[in-house]
Structures are given as structure tokens and as C-alpha cells.
Amino acid sequence: MNNKNSFLIRFFILIVAALMATLPTMQASAALVKCRTDPIFQLSNGDKLTVILDISADAANVSTVTYVLHIPAGVNVTKVVYNGKKLGTEDYKVYQDGIAKTYKTDVLVTTQNTGTVAIVATAKLNPNYIGSASGQTGTYLTVTINKP
């Protein structure tokens, strides 16, 4: 990866992190508590797809996390590794309906409280390809990565 791409990726991540810090939450607590979940999906073609969720809520408040993966036809998920404590009920669905070298993740998070909670979903394919989306609980966050 050249220096310009590396700089742009770091700059993008910094901007997303800054935006995440400024988003309001509707929590009862006075302090902003964040929890993370980072499953790694190992694929039959040798690729690794990591989904990183930054959720502006206490882990105990997370009810469900659903990952929907759209991966290239003919590619399978061979293993899923969770890099931390699983939150609530986490599950995933895999659709082999993507075109070659295109990976799409849809993530849905629900919480126990009635307010909305800010979320940033980042998908990382291998170490070099990164995409991100921000939103809130109860809505799908979609990230698409096209591998050159």
C-alpha cells in the first residue's frame, strides 16, 4: 500500500472516531460507555473479514447483534473467531451472492433500552482493505469492500 493510501485510511479512521465521540446517546448513565465486538470470519479463499463494532452502550445493554455477510460465489466461511466477549445474542448469516472480490457486511444491533445508541461498524478485509459506516441501533449498517 502506498503512503497516500495509508494516510487516507488513517485520516478516515480518525474522522470516524471523532464523529463517533460527538454523537449523542440516550443512555441513563452520566458517562459514555463503549463496548466492542470483533468477530473474524475466515474464508475458504484465504481472506479474513473482520467486523469491528464500536457501540456506545454498556455490554449488558446489548440484546442482539446480527451479521449478514455477502461474499463472492463459491467462497465459504470456514471459521469464526471472536476477539472478545460476545454481546447478547450474536449470530451471522452468509450469502454467497457477491461478485468476485466484493465483500459486503450488513450489521444490525438491538439494545434493551428504548432509546437509540450510536454505532460505528468497520469492516476490514485482510489487513489492507477497510470500510466503515456509522448509524444507530435498530438500523442496518452496510459496509462494502472491493478488493482490487
C-alpha positions as CSV (number, residue, x, y, z in Angstrom):
1,M,0.0,0.0,0.0
2,N,1.5,3.4,-0.9
3,N,1.9,6.2,1.6
4,K,-1.0,8.2,0.1
5,N,-3.5,5.3,0.6
6,S,-2.1,4.6,4.1
7,F,-2.5,8.3,5.0
8,L,-6.1,8.4,3.6
9,I,-7.1,5.3,5.6
10,R,-5.7,6.6,8.8
11,F,-7.3,10.0,8.2
12,F,-10.7,8.4,7.5
13,I,-10.4,6.3,10.7
14,L,-9.5,9.4,12.7
15,I,-12.5,11.3,11.3
16,V,-14.9,8.4,12.0
17,A,-13.6,8.2,15.6
18,A,-14.0,11.9,16.1
19,L,-17.6,11.8,14.7
20,M,-18.4,8.8,17.0
21,A,-17.2,10.8,20.0
22,T,-19.5,13.7,19.2
23,L,-22.7,11.6,18.6
24,P,-25.3,11.9,21.4
25,T,-26.6,8.8,23.1
26,M,-29.8,8.3,25.0
27,Q,-28.4,6.4,28.0
28,A,-29.3,6.9,31.6
29,S,-25.7,6.9,32.8
30,A,-23.7,10.1,33.0
31,A,-20.6,8.5,31.5
32,L,-20.2,7.4,27.9
33,V,-19.5,3.6,28.0
34,K,-18.5,1.8,24.8
35,C,-18.3,-1.9,24.1
36,R,-16.8,-3.7,21.2
37,T,-17.2,-6.9,19.4
38,D,-14.7,-8.0,16.7
39,P,-15.5,-11.3,15.0
40,I,-13.1,-12.6,12.4
41,F,-14.6,-14.6,9.6
42,Q,-12.0,-16.8,7.9
43,L,-13.0,-17.6,4.4
44,S,-12.2,-20.6,2.2
45,N,-10.3,-18.5,-0.3
46,G,-7.8,-17.4,2.3
47,D,-9.3,-14.0,3.0
48,K,-10.1,-12.8,6.6
49,L,-13.0,-10.5,7.1
50,T,-13.1,-8.7,10.5
51,V,-16.1,-6.7,11.6
52,I,-15.4,-4.2,14.3
53,L,-18.3,-2.6,16.1
54,D,-18.0,0.3,18.4
55,I,-21.3,0.5,20.3
56,S,-21.9,3.5,22.6
57,A,-23.6,1.4,25.3
58,D,-22.7,-0.9,28.1
59,A,-22.2,-4.5,27.0
60,A,-25.1,-5.6,29.4
61,N,-27.5,-3.3,27.4
62,V,-26.8,-5.1,24.0
63,S,-29.6,-7.6,23.2
64,T,-28.6,-8.9,19.7
65,V,-26.0,-8.4,17.1
66,T,-26.7,-9.9,13.6
67,Y,-24.0,-10.0,10.9
68,V,-25.1,-10.6,7.4
69,L,-22.2,-11.4,5.0
70,H,-22.5,-11.2,1.2
71,I,-19.4,-12.9,-0.1
72,P,-18.3,-14.0,-3.6
73,A,-20.0,-17.1,-5.1
74,G,-18.1,-20.3,-4.2
75,V,-16.5,-18.9,-1.1
76,N,-17.4,-20.3,2.3
77,V,-16.9,-19.2,5.9
78,T,-14.6,-21.8,7.4
79,K,-14.2,-20.5,10.9
80,V,-15.4,-17.6,13.1
81,V,-13.2,-16.3,15.9
82,Y,-14.5,-13.7,18.4
83,N,-11.8,-11.3,19.7
84,G,-13.5,-10.5,23.0
85,K,-16.7,-11.1,24.9
86,K,-19.7,-11.9,22.8
87,L,-22.5,-9.4,23.3
88,G,-26.0,-10.5,23.9
89,T,-27.0,-13.0,21.2
90,E,-24.7,-12.8,18.3
91,D,-25.3,-14.6,15.1
92,Y,-24.4,-14.4,11.5
93,K,-25.8,-15.3,8.1
94,V,-23.8,-15.9,4.9
95,Y,-25.0,-15.3,1.4
96,Q,-22.7,-16.4,-1.5
97,D,-24.3,-13.8,-3.8
98,G,-21.4,-11.3,-4.2
99,I,-19.4,-10.8,-7.3
100,A,-15.7,-11.7,-7.3
101,K,-13.6,-9.7,-4.9
102,T,-16.6,-7.8,-3.4
103,Y,-17.4,-8.3,0.2
104,K,-20.5,-6.7,1.9
105,T,-21.4,-6.7,5.6
106,D,-24.8,-5.7,7.0
107,V,-24.9,-5.4,10.8
108,L,-27.9,-4.9,13.0
109,V,-27.6,-4.2,16.7
110,T,-30.5,-4.0,19.1
111,T,-30.4,-2.9,22.8
112,Q,-32.6,-3.3,25.8
113,N,-33.3,0.3,26.3
114,T,-35.9,2.2,24.2
115,G,-33.5,5.0,23.1
116,T,-31.1,4.9,20.2
117,V,-27.4,4.2,20.6
118,A,-24.7,5.3,18.2
119,I,-22.7,2.6,16.4
120,V,-19.7,2.6,14.1
121,A,-19.2,-0.6,12.0
122,T,-15.8,-1.1,10.4
123,A,-15.1,-4.0,8.1
124,K,-11.5,-5.0,7.4
125,L,-10.6,-7.4,4.7
126,N,-7.2,-8.9,5.4
127,P,-5.0,-6.1,6.8
128,N,-5.2,-3.7,3.8
129,Y,-8.8,-3.0,2.8
130,I,-11.1,-1.1,5.2
131,G,-14.6,0.4,5.0
132,S,-16.8,1.9,7.7
133,A,-20.4,3.1,8.3
134,S,-22.0,4.8,11.2
135,G,-25.6,4.9,12.4
136,Q,-27.7,3.7,15.4
137,T,-29.3,0.7,16.9
138,G,-32.3,-0.8,15.0
139,T,-30.9,0.0,11.6
140,Y,-28.7,-2.0,9.3
141,L,-25.2,-0.6,8.8
142,T,-23.8,-1.6,5.5
143,V,-20.1,-1.7,4.5
144,T,-18.9,-2.8,1.1
145,I,-15.2,-3.6,0.3
146,N,-14.0,-4.1,-3.2
147,K,-10.7,-5.9,-3.3
148,P,-8.6,-4.9,-6.3
